[in-house]
Amino acid sequence: MPAFRNASNSELVAIVSDDPEKRKKLGKKYGLEHAYSYDEYERALSEVNAVYLVVPNHLHRDYAVRAANAGVDVLCEKSMAVIEADCEAMIDAANSNRVKLMIAYRLHFQKANLEAIQLVKSGKLGNARVFDSTFSQQVAADNVRVTEPVEKGGGPVSDMGCVSPKHRTPAK
């Protein structure tokens, strides 16, 4: 949320949380008139042009489809959803309602990655044929990435990048 201070094309106007203290604290910190509970999500959607979804992965479909149906653009945190059918439903809702749907995958915009791509394309390294990389993160024991089952989007791998929903077991 602090990044909104530097955004020239967007403004933070509302937050949604089921924690009343969090809503009050963040509302005050960011000078927001609008702070809603999840039960008031539709009302929140009436106040905005776009939403940034940072709910747990297994809730992405519900909140993205509801936003799309309200005519609100969606920026959804990765992973897009837990199963392929949820991804397809989100895409269908966005297309049907003519709204934008984007997944917040930042690495393709990171300076180091853009410079590496440019270096390879420049030919300065010769004819590059193989690329190898390691990406990791530390996860605290009580973090949702280790406390939730894979069916609910748990596990650290999907949070680190793109994991095909075809390779996951559907939620039962």
Disulfide bonds with the S-S distance in Angstrom:
none
